[in-house]
Protein backbone atom coordinates (compact mmCIF):
# COMPACT_ATOMS: atom_id res chain seq x y z
CA UNK A 1 0.00 0.00 0.00
CA UNK A 2 1.62 3.25 -1.11
CA UNK A 3 0.42 6.61 -2.26
CA UNK A 4 1.77 10.11 -2.58
CA UNK A 5 -0.27 12.81 -0.90
CA UNK A 6 -0.71 16.33 -2.23
CA UNK A 7 -2.67 19.23 -0.78
CA UNK A 8 -2.58 22.21 1.55
CA UNK A 9 0.55 22.61 3.64
CA UNK A 10 -0.60 22.40 7.25
CA UNK A 11 2.57 24.09 8.49
CA UNK A 12 1.69 27.22 6.53
CA UNK A 13 -1.36 27.50 8.78
CA UNK A 14 0.60 27.34 12.01
CA UNK A 15 2.20 30.39 13.53
CA UNK A 16 5.77 31.53 12.94
CA UNK A 17 6.49 30.93 16.62
CA UNK A 18 5.52 27.26 16.25
CA UNK A 19 7.61 26.84 13.10
CA UNK A 20 10.64 28.38 14.76
CA UNK A 21 10.20 26.18 17.83
CA UNK A 22 10.04 23.03 15.68
CA UNK A 23 13.34 23.85 14.00
CA UNK A 24 15.16 25.05 17.12
CA UNK A 25 14.04 22.06 19.19
CA UNK A 26 14.54 19.28 16.67
CA UNK A 27 17.25 17.86 18.93
CA UNK A 28 15.92 18.02 22.47
CA UNK A 29 17.34 16.57 25.66
CA UNK A 30 16.91 16.95 29.38
CA UNK A 31 19.73 18.52 31.41
CA UNK A 32 21.87 15.37 31.60
CA UNK A 33 21.27 14.30 27.95
CA UNK A 34 19.40 11.10 28.91
CA UNK A 35 16.33 11.84 26.80
CA UNK A 36 17.79 12.90 23.48
CA UNK A 37 15.25 12.88 20.61
CA UNK A 38 16.25 11.33 17.27
CA UNK A 39 16.54 14.36 15.04
CA UNK A 40 18.98 16.98 13.93
CA UNK A 41 19.28 20.41 12.42
CA UNK A 42 22.35 21.33 10.37
CA UNK A 43 22.45 24.60 8.47
CA UNK A 44 19.34 24.66 6.31
CA UNK A 45 18.58 20.91 6.78
CA UNK A 46 16.24 19.47 9.42
CA UNK A 47 15.24 15.87 10.24
CA UNK A 48 13.01 14.22 12.85
CA UNK A 49 11.94 10.65 13.67
CA UNK A 50 8.55 10.56 15.37
CA UNK A 51 5.65 8.26 16.25
CA UNK A 52 1.87 8.67 16.25
CA UNK A 53 -0.89 6.65 17.95
CA UNK A 54 -4.11 5.45 16.35
CA UNK A 55 -6.42 4.84 19.31
CA UNK A 56 -9.90 3.58 18.39
CA UNK A 57 -12.62 2.85 20.95
CA UNK A 58 -16.38 2.43 20.38
CA UNK A 59 -16.08 3.50 16.70
CA UNK A 60 -14.33 6.72 17.75
CA UNK A 61 -10.71 7.77 17.32
CA UNK A 62 -8.70 9.87 19.76
CA UNK A 63 -7.40 13.14 18.36
CA UNK A 64 -5.72 16.15 19.95
CA UNK A 65 -6.26 19.82 19.24
CA UNK A 66 -4.93 23.07 20.66
CA UNK A 67 -6.27 26.60 20.40
CA UNK A 68 -3.42 27.76 18.16
CA UNK A 69 -4.09 25.26 15.35
CA UNK A 70 -7.19 24.72 13.21
CA UNK A 71 -6.67 20.98 12.80
CA UNK A 72 -6.78 17.75 14.81
CA UNK A 73 -3.74 15.49 15.16
CA UNK A 74 -2.82 12.19 16.78
CA UNK A 75 -1.14 11.67 20.13
CA UNK A 76 2.58 11.21 19.53
CA UNK A 77 6.02 12.74 19.55
CA UNK A 78 9.72 12.19 19.04
CA UNK A 79 11.52 8.88 19.40
CA UNK A 80 14.36 9.10 21.91
CA UNK A 81 17.85 7.85 21.18
CA UNK A 82 18.12 4.27 22.43
CA UNK A 83 14.39 3.53 22.50
CA UNK A 84 12.40 1.56 19.94
CA UNK A 85 9.54 3.24 18.12
CA UNK A 86 7.11 0.94 19.98
CA UNK A 87 8.55 2.01 23.33
CA UNK A 88 8.33 5.62 22.19
CA UNK A 89 4.63 5.50 21.28
CA UNK A 90 3.66 3.76 24.52
CA UNK A 91 5.66 6.39 26.46
CA UNK A 92 4.19 9.30 24.48
CA UNK A 93 0.61 8.06 24.92
CA UNK A 94 1.13 7.69 28.67
CA UNK A 95 2.90 11.06 29.04
CA UNK A 96 0.19 12.91 27.13
CA UNK A 97 -2.96 11.08 28.28
CA UNK A 98 -2.07 9.26 31.50
CA UNK A 99 -3.44 6.05 29.90
CA UNK A 100 -1.39 2.86 29.46
CA UNK A 101 -2.20 1.70 25.94
CA UNK A 102 -0.20 -1.11 24.35
CA UNK A 103 0.85 -1.43 20.72
CA UNK A 104 -1.25 -3.71 18.52
CA UNK A 105 0.81 -3.25 15.33
CA UNK A 106 2.42 -0.71 13.06
CA UNK A 107 -0.16 0.65 10.60
CA UNK A 108 1.56 3.35 8.52
CA UNK A 109 4.98 4.75 7.75
CA UNK A 110 4.80 8.39 6.64
CA UNK A 111 7.71 10.13 4.92
CA UNK A 112 7.11 13.88 4.94
CA UNK A 113 9.25 16.29 2.89
CA UNK A 114 8.55 20.01 3.29
CA UNK A 115 10.11 23.46 3.37
CA UNK A 116 9.91 25.98 6.19
CA UNK A 117 10.98 29.58 6.18
CA UNK A 118 12.08 30.76 9.63
CA UNK A 119 13.87 34.08 10.17
CA UNK A 120 14.38 34.47 6.39
CA UNK A 121 16.12 31.09 6.23
CA UNK A 122 14.58 28.45 3.99
CA UNK A 123 14.87 25.01 5.60
CA UNK A 124 14.65 21.68 3.81
CA UNK A 125 12.84 19.36 6.20
CA UNK A 126 12.21 15.63 6.36
CA UNK A 127 10.19 13.79 8.97
CA UNK A 128 9.66 10.04 9.21
CA UNK A 129 6.70 8.96 11.32
CA UNK A 130 5.59 5.48 12.37
CA UNK A 131 1.86 5.34 13.15
CA UNK A 132 0.86 2.53 15.49
CA UNK A 133 -2.60 1.04 15.99
CA UNK A 134 -3.01 0.64 19.73
CA UNK A 135 -4.86 -2.25 21.44
CA UNK A 136 -8.33 -1.09 22.50
CA UNK A 137 -9.28 -0.94 26.18
CA UNK A 138 -12.99 -1.43 25.43
CA UNK A 139 -14.34 2.06 25.99
CA UNK A 140 -13.56 5.74 25.38
CA UNK A 141 -11.56 6.67 28.45
CA UNK A 142 -11.93 10.13 29.94
CA UNK A 143 -8.63 11.97 29.78
CA UNK A 144 -8.06 14.30 32.69
CA UNK A 145 -4.30 14.71 32.39
CA UNK A 146 -3.19 18.10 31.09
CA UNK A 147 -0.91 18.08 28.06
CA UNK A 148 0.85 21.03 26.43
CA UNK A 149 2.71 21.63 23.17
CA UNK A 150 4.69 24.83 22.64
CA UNK A 151 3.22 26.04 25.94
CA UNK A 152 -0.34 25.74 24.62
CA UNK A 153 -2.81 23.46 26.41
CA UNK A 154 -4.00 20.53 24.31
CA UNK A 155 -7.55 19.15 24.35
CA UNK A 156 -8.41 15.52 23.65
CA UNK A 157 -11.41 14.62 21.48
CA UNK A 158 -13.00 11.28 20.64
CA UNK A 159 -14.20 11.78 17.04
CA UNK A 160 -16.69 9.39 15.41
CA UNK A 161 -15.02 7.41 12.61
CA UNK A 162 -18.04 7.85 10.33
CA UNK A 163 -17.87 11.65 10.73
CA UNK A 164 -14.12 12.23 10.23
CA UNK A 165 -14.67 14.12 6.97
CA UNK A 166 -16.23 16.94 9.04
CA UNK A 167 -12.89 17.64 10.70
CA UNK A 168 -9.58 18.91 9.38
CA UNK A 169 -6.95 16.41 10.46
CA UNK A 170 -3.23 15.98 10.19
CA UNK A 171 -1.79 14.11 8.51
CA UNK A 172 -4.51 14.34 5.89
CA UNK A 173 -4.24 10.69 4.80
CA UNK A 174 -5.56 9.51 8.18
CA UNK A 175 -9.14 10.46 7.27
CA UNK A 176 -9.25 7.95 4.44
CA UNK A 177 -6.82 5.31 5.66
CA UNK A 178 -8.18 5.00 9.20
CA UNK A 179 -11.53 3.61 8.06
CA UNK A 180 -9.98 0.21 7.27
CA UNK A 181 -6.97 0.21 9.57
CA UNK A 182 -8.34 -2.48 11.89
CA UNK A 183 -9.14 -4.92 9.07
CA UNK A 184 -6.31 -4.21 6.62
CA UNK A 185 -3.20 -5.72 8.23
CA UNK A 186 -0.81 -4.36 5.60
CA UNK A 187 1.59 -1.60 6.59
CA UNK A 188 0.81 1.55 4.61
CA UNK A 189 3.71 3.52 3.19
CA UNK A 190 2.83 7.14 2.47
CA UNK A 191 4.96 9.91 1.02
CA UNK A 192 3.97 13.57 1.27
CA UNK A 193 6.01 16.12 -0.69
CA UNK A 194 5.46 19.80 -0.06
CA UNK A 195 8.77 21.02 -1.39
CA UNK A 196 9.12 24.29 -3.27
CA UNK A 197 11.85 24.23 -5.87
N, C-alpha and C positions, 0 to 999 in steps of 0.2 A: 504494500500500500504506500503510495508516494504521490504527492502533488505539490505544485508550487503555488503559493498564495500571493495574490496581488490585491491592493486596496489602499485604504487611507492609512497613513502613518500615525499610529496611536501616539508616538512620542512627540509629534508636532503639536498635539493637543495638551500635553503636560507643560507645566510651567518651566521657565528657564532655571529656576532654583532647583527643581527636581532633576533636570538634565545634568546640571553641573554636579549635583551630589552623586549621581550615578557614576559619572566619570571619575570624580575625585576619590570615591570610595570603592572602586572596583577591586582593590586589594585591601581587605579590612582584617584587623586582628585586635584581640584584646591586648592589655598592657604587656603581658609576657609572651606574646606571639603564639599562644597555644591554639587559638581559634582563627587561623588564617584561611580566608576564603580562596577558592581556586579561581583566580582571575588576575589580569594584569593590565596596566596602562603604560605604554611606551610611546612617547612622542604623540603622533596623531593616530595611534592604533590602540584599540581597547578590546578586551576579551573577558567573557565571564561564563562559568559553568554553573548552571542552576537546576533546581528541581521544582516541580509543581505537583499538587495533589488533586486527584479527581475523587471527590467524596460524594457518593450517591446514597441517599436514604429515602425511603418512601416516595420514590419517583421524583425526588428533588435533589439538586446538586448544590453543594456549598460554594458560594462565591464571596469575595471580599470587595469592599468599596470604601473609598475615603472621600472626604468633602472636596478635595482638590481636583480629583479626576472625574470624568464623566462616564467611565466604563467600569465594569466588574472584572475581577481577575481571580485566579485560583490562589489558595494558600500555597506558599512556597518560599524559596530563597536560595542563597548560595550554598554550594557544596564546600565543606571545609577540607583543607589539605589533610590527608590521612583517613578520611571517612569515605565510605561507599556512598553512592547516590541513594541507595535504599535507607541507609542510616540517616542520611541528610534529610530525606523527606519525612521520616518518622520524627526526627528531632524538630524540624520546622513546624510540622503540624502541632506537636505538643507545645512548643514555645508560643505559637500564635493563638492556639485555641484552648490549651489546657486539656485536650482530649488525646487519649493514647490509641490512635489508629495504627493498624499494621498494614504493610504492603500486601496487596493481592498479586499484582504483576505490573510490569512496565507496559504502558499503553501507546505512548507516542514519543518520538524523538523529534525535536523541533530545532532546526538550524536557522538562525535569524541573522541576516546581514542588513545593516542600516548605517546611515550617516547621522551624526549629530553635529551641530554647530554650537560651541560653548565658548564665550569670550572671544569671538571672531576666529576661533580655531575649528576647522572642519575635522571631525574625527571619523575614522573608519572603524565601525564596531561589528563584532561578531559575538553572538550568544548561543550557546548550546544548552537546551533544556530537555531534561527527561521528565515526562509526565507519568506519574504512577496512579493506577487505579487502586484505591484503598479498600480493605475488607470492610463491609458494612457492619455496623453495630446493631442494626435492627430498627432504629428510629432516629428522627432528626433531633440531635442533642442540642439543648440550649447552651449557648456559648456566653459565658459571663466574664471571661478573661479579657482584659484590655490589651489590644495590640496597636502598635504605632509604626508607621513608615514615614521617614523624613520628618519626624516630629508631629505628624498628623494622625489623629485617632482613626483606626479602621473599624468598619462595621461589617458584621457577618450576616449573610442573607442566604436562606434556603430558597432557591428558585426552582419552580416546577419545570421539569424537563420538556414538557409539551408546550411551554410558553417561552422558551429561551429566545426565540426570534424577537421578542418584545424588548430585549435588553441588549445593550452594546457590551460585548465582552472581549477580553483579550486573553490569549491570542484569538483572533477571529475564527480560526478553524475549529475551535472547540464547539461552537454552536452546532455545526453539522456533524462532526465526528463523534461527539459525545452520545448521540442518540443510540448508537450501536456498540458502544465501547464494552458493555458487559457481555455481549454475545460474540463479537468478533475478536477472537484471541490473537489475531495478527498484531504485530507492532507496527504502528504507523510511522512513516518517515516523512516529515514535512519540511519544506524549505521556503522561507519567506525572504524575498530580496526587496529592499527599499533603499537601493543605493543610487545616488545621483552621480552621474559621470561628469 
